[in-house]
Amino acid sequence: MSYDRAITVFSPDGHLLQVEYSMEAVRRGSTVVGVQGKDCVVLAVEKRAIAKLQDSRTIRKIVSIDDHTVLAFAGLTADARVLINHVRLEAQSYRLSMEDSPSVDYTARYLAKIQQSYTQQGGVRPFGISTLITGIGADPQNPDKPFLYQTDPAGTHSRWKAQVIGGRNAKSLREFLEKSYQPDMDETASVRLAIQALLEVVDSGAKTMELCVVRSGGTKILLDESQIEAVVKELESEQQQESGTAPVAE
């Protein structure tokens, strides 16, 4: 029997091969880094090269779900668009019913439920994306603090302090974050760490990065290219000093 074609049939060793194939689609996607600081969360995304005549504003890897919730994804963009529309509709429905915006924990659980439902129905296939979601309201004792959650094609969701999804180097970047992460980092340190991780996989510095900062209270800031470039140059200068090579004067 061909176990890799039927989404509702386990292989003899207990695997759902279609789900594993969808995770491979995530690994072939762009790298996404999430870092939770003391009072913020930073989402940094690798931007792939686009055609010279294409409008870059139509290719977004970081999107808003609600006023205080932001999502970044790795994997198939078309699948992400459908799933994002599902979650946005639920966020609006929640707001109408509860007269309040949904917490990031609720949003992550709902998103994971949708993804899991597509692993056990005939005639469908799993969504080929993983997501990092940040927002506020996950901790009743500190309702204005942002938190970071991950979901994957299998339908699991989990909370993280720092995480990497997508890309072939996700494992090595995760090990880098484990060594470099500090729990009480401020916004500047969190931005530096996220950019430093992405520099391991991108070739053109700030031109191939997109970065969003979600602060306590739900304020969302998209950094422009000049702000990212300033951090990149600072990190490169420090790296040159550590290696004992001075930058060449122009």
Secondary structure, DSSP 8 states (H G I E B T S, - for coil): --TTT-TT---TTS--HHHHHHHHHHHTS--EEEEE-SSEEEEEEE-----TTS-GGG--SEEEEETTEEEEEEE-HHHHHHHHHHHHHHHHHHHHHHSS---HHHHHHHHHHHHHHTTS-TT-----EEEEEEEE-S-TTSTT-EEEEEE-TTS-EEEESEEEESSTTHHHHHHHHHHH--TT--HHHHHHHHHHHHTTT-SSGGGGEEEEEEETTS-EEE--HHHHHHHHHHHHHHHHHHHT------
